[in-house]
Amino acid sequence: MTFSLPIHTRRFGDGRSHHEGLRWPGGAGLAVSFVLNIEEGAELSLSAGDERNEAVHEVRHEIRGVPDFCMETHFEYGPRAGYRRVVQRFADLGWPLTLNCCGRALEATPWVADDARRHGFEICAHGWRWESPAGMDEATERAQIARTVATIERLWGRPPVGWHSKSSRSVHTRSLQQEHGGFLYDSDDYGGDLPYCLPRADGGQHVVLPYAFDTNDMRFFDQPAFVRGADFAAYVGDAIDQLLVESEQAPRMLTIGLHTRIIGRPARIGGLDAVLARLRGLGQRVWIARREDIARHWLALTG
């Protein structure tokens, strides 16, 4: 069988929702997806045998030709301290999380898979190393998808149904996902506030769940928009307020991206606390869900 999904058809639309009246479970208008990225151990590092060192951590600086212990220990902060600080909050609330796990990172911290099973979190595949597949040749990308899926299945007990590339996917990524089988959705899209579906060669539907870089703690690092935790909370709160208004007529989806080495720092975690408190007060107006559950519900709504 030939496995194929459209490489890319630009989706400008006409500014209208076209989904008036659709609701998330419980009648909610807004679905909120918290994504905790597990990348530590998968960053490029000469110490790990990679061809170069990662250049972005608390600062932007690349050490060339020798190990970068500053960068490596900044990444180590995530599993050593930040992870528990973040995850305990969701465990105490009984709220779901999607863990975007790089295969090599999960291999370095297999207890993350144990936590996912215990708390009912989803593990989504986030590549083998923490790198974009955009420039990979097809054979290399095929092998890395297979290796990532096999690692997650071995450690978590089930294969992932979701995929999210770092930065841009390649022209092959979606077809390779379908060739491998088992993928329900990907998050390699940044162009909207709602999921959409692509036709698969086998007659099924592949769900695309847009991700977001703005409501994301990465903005503490990337041309910093956030300095204090309160900056993150205020910005995400503004997104929640606007989407709630819009969701009175048609459903909306909000992704909140987190990183253990970023929001897990003591001076930033209060920003997450404020967001969680804001959402707790909204009751049935908001559905907090794993990405897998959002994708399955969207298929049921629109399929």
C-alpha positions in Angstrom: 0.0 0.0 0.0 1.2 3.5 -0.7 1.0 5.7 2.4 0.4 9.3 1.7 -0.9 12.5 3.3 -0.7 15.9 1.6 2.8 17.4 2.0 1.2 20.7 2.7 -1.8 22.7 1.5 -1.8 26.2 2.8 -5.0 26.8 4.8 -5.8 30.5 4.9 -9.6 30.0 5.3 -12.1 32.8 5.3 -11.9 33.9 9.0 -15.1 32.0 9.9 -15.3 29.0 12.3 -17.6 26.7 10.4 -18.1 24.6 13.6 -20.8 26.6 15.3 -22.7 24.6 17.9 -20.1 21.8 18.3 -19.2 21.2 22.0 -16.4 19.4 23.8 -17.4 16.8 26.5 -19.7 18.1 29.3 -20.8 20.9 27.0 -17.5 22.8 27.4 -16.6 25.4 24.8 -12.8 25.4 25.4 -10.5 22.4 25.4 -7.2 23.0 27.1 -4.2 20.8 26.5 -1.2 20.9 28.8 1.9 19.5 27.1 5.0 18.8 29.2 8.0 18.4 27.0 10.5 15.7 28.1 13.6 16.5 26.1 16.4 16.4 28.7 18.9 13.7 27.6 18.0 14.1 24.0 19.6 17.5 23.5 22.7 17.5 21.2 25.8 17.0 23.2 29.4 16.0 22.4 29.4 14.0 25.7 26.5 11.8 24.2 28.4 11.2 21.0 26.6 13.8 19.0 28.2 15.9 16.3 27.8 19.2 18.2 26.4 20.8 21.4 23.0 22.3 21.9 23.3 26.2 21.9 20.1 27.2 23.8 19.5 26.7 27.5 19.2 29.6 30.0 21.4 31.5 27.6 22.3 31.3 23.9 25.8 30.1 23.6 27.4 27.2 21.7 30.6 25.6 22.9 32.3 24.0 19.9 34.7 21.1 19.8 34.6 20.2 23.5 31.9 19.1 26.0 29.7 21.9 27.3 29.1 21.1 31.0 27.2 24.4 31.5 24.6 23.4 28.9 24.4 19.8 30.1 23.7 20.7 33.7 21.1 23.2 32.7 19.3 20.4 31.0 19.8 18.1 34.0 17.9 20.5 36.1 14.7 19.3 34.4 14.7 15.7 35.6 16.5 16.4 38.9 14.3 19.2 40.2 11.8 20.7 37.7 10.0 17.5 36.7 8.6 16.7 40.2 7.8 20.3 40.8 5.5 20.4 37.7 4.1 17.0 37.7 3.0 17.0 41.4 0.7 19.8 40.7 -1.2 17.9 38.0 -1.2 14.7 40.1 -2.7 16.6 43.1 -5.4 17.9 40.9 -6.0 14.6 39.1 -5.6 16.5 35.8 -4.4 14.9 32.6 -1.1 15.7 30.9 0.4 14.9 27.5 4.1 14.2 27.8 6.0 15.0 24.6 8.9 12.6 25.0 12.0 12.3 22.9 13.0 8.7 22.7 16.5 9.2 23.9 15.2 11.4 26.8 12.8 8.7 27.9 15.5 6.1 27.8 17.6 8.3 30.1 14.7 8.8 32.5 12.5 5.7 32.3 10.8 6.5 35.5 8.9 9.2 33.5 7.1 6.3 31.7 6.3 4.8 35.1 4.7 8.1 36.2 2.7 8.3 33.0 1.2 4.9 33.6 0.5 5.6 37.3 -1.2 9.0 36.6 -2.9 8.2 33.3 -0.8 10.7 31.4 -0.3 10.3 27.6 3.1 9.9 26.0 3.4 11.5 22.6 6.4 10.9 20.4 8.7 13.9 20.1 11.5 12.5 17.9 14.5 10.5 18.9 16.9 13.4 19.5 15.8 16.9 20.2 16.2 18.1 16.7 14.0 19.0 13.7 13.6 16.3 11.0 13.2 19.0 8.3 16.6 18.3 6.7 16.7 14.5 7.3 16.8 12.1 4.5 13.8 9.8 4.3 15.6 6.6 5.4 17.1 8.3 8.5 13.8 9.8 9.5 12.0 6.4 9.0 14.5 4.7 11.3 14.2 7.4 14.0 10.4 7.2 14.0 10.6 3.4 14.4 13.3 3.7 17.1 11.3 6.3 19.0 8.0 4.4 18.9 9.8 1.1 20.0 11.4 2.9 23.0 8.1 4.4 24.1 6.2 1.1 23.7 8.9 -0.8 25.6 9.0 1.6 28.6 5.4 2.8 28.7 3.7 -0.4 27.6 1.9 0.9 24.6 2.9 2.7 21.4 2.2 6.4 21.1 -0.7 7.6 18.9 0.6 11.2 18.6 3.7 12.8 17.1 5.2 16.3 17.4 8.4 17.3 15.7 10.8 19.9 17.1 10.3 22.9 14.9 9.3 21.9 11.4 8.4 18.5 10.2 10.0 17.3 6.9 8.2 16.7 3.6 8.2 13.0 4.5 7.1 13.0 8.2 3.3 12.5 7.8 3.6 9.8 5.2 6.2 8.0 7.3 3.9 8.1 10.3 1.2 6.4 8.3 3.6 3.9 6.8 4.6 3.0 10.3 1.0 2.7 11.5 -0.7 3.5 14.7 -0.6 7.3 14.6 -3.9 9.0 15.2 -2.6 12.6 15.2 0.3 15.0 14.9 0.9 18.5 16.4 3.0 19.8 13.5 0.8 22.8 12.9 0.7 26.3 14.3 -2.0 27.8 12.2 -5.3 27.7 14.2 -7.3 27.3 17.3 -9.0 24.1 16.3 -8.1 20.6 15.1 -8.6 19.5 11.5 -8.4 16.2 9.6 -6.5 15.0 6.6 -7.5 12.0 4.5 -5.3 8.9 4.7 -4.7 6.5 1.9 -6.5 3.7 3.8 -9.7 5.7 3.9 -9.3 6.9 7.5 -8.7 10.3 8.9 -5.5 11.7 10.4 -6.1 14.5 13.0 -3.9 17.6 13.2 -3.9 19.3 16.6 -2.4 22.8 16.4 0.4 23.5 18.8 1.4 27.0 20.1 4.6 28.8 20.7 3.1 31.9 22.3 1.3 30.3 25.3 4.5 28.3 26.0 7.1 28.7 28.6 9.8 28.6 25.9 9.2 32.4 25.7 11.3 32.7 28.9 14.2 31.7 26.6 13.3 32.6 23.0 13.6 36.4 22.6 12.3 36.6 26.1 8.7 37.8 26.3 8.3 36.4 29.9 10.6 37.4 32.7 8.7 36.6 35.8 6.2 33.8 36.4 3.4 36.3 36.5 4.2 37.3 32.9 3.5 33.8 31.8 0.3 33.6 33.8 -1.0 36.9 32.6 -0.4 36.1 28.9 -2.0 32.6 29.1 -4.8 34.1 31.1 -5.5 36.6 28.3 -5.7 33.7 25.8 -8.1 31.8 28.0 -10.3 34.9 28.4 -10.5 35.6 24.6 -11.1 31.9 23.7 -13.8 31.6 26.3 -15.7 34.5 24.6 -15.3 32.9 21.2 -16.3 29.5 22.4 -19.8 30.6 23.2 -20.5 30.3 19.5 -18.0 27.6 18.4 -15.5 25.3 20.1 -11.9 26.4 20.7 -8.7 24.7 21.7 -5.8 26.1 23.7 -2.4 24.4 24.0 -0.1 25.4 27.0 3.4 24.2 26.4 5.7 23.4 29.4 9.3 22.3 29.9 10.6 20.8 33.1 13.9 22.8 32.9 12.0 26.1 32.3 8.7 26.5 34.1 10.1 24.0 36.7 12.4 26.7 38.1 11.4 28.1 41.5 10.9 31.6 40.3 8.6 30.5 37.4 6.5 27.8 38.9 4.1 30.3 40.5 3.1 31.3 37.0 1.8 27.8 36.4 0.0 27.8 39.7 -1.9 31.0 38.7 -2.9 29.4 35.4 -4.1 26.2 37.1 -6.1 28.3 39.7 -7.7 30.3 36.9 -8.8 27.1 35.1 -10.1 25.5 38.3 -12.5 28.4 38.7 -14.1 27.9 35.2 -15.7 24.6 36.0 -17.6 22.9 33.1 -16.8 25.8 30.7 -13.4 24.2 30.1 -12.3 20.6 29.3 -8.8 19.8 30.4 -7.7 16.8 28.3 -4.9 14.8 26.9 -4.2 15.4 23.2 -5.2 11.8 22.3 -8.6 12.4 23.9 -9.0 15.7 22.0 -8.2 14.0 18.7 -10.6 11.1 19.3 -13.4 13.5 20.3 -12.8 15.7 17.3 -13.1 12.6 15.0 -16.4 11.8 16.7 -17.7 15.3 16.2 -16.6 15.8 12.6 -16.2 12.3 11.2 
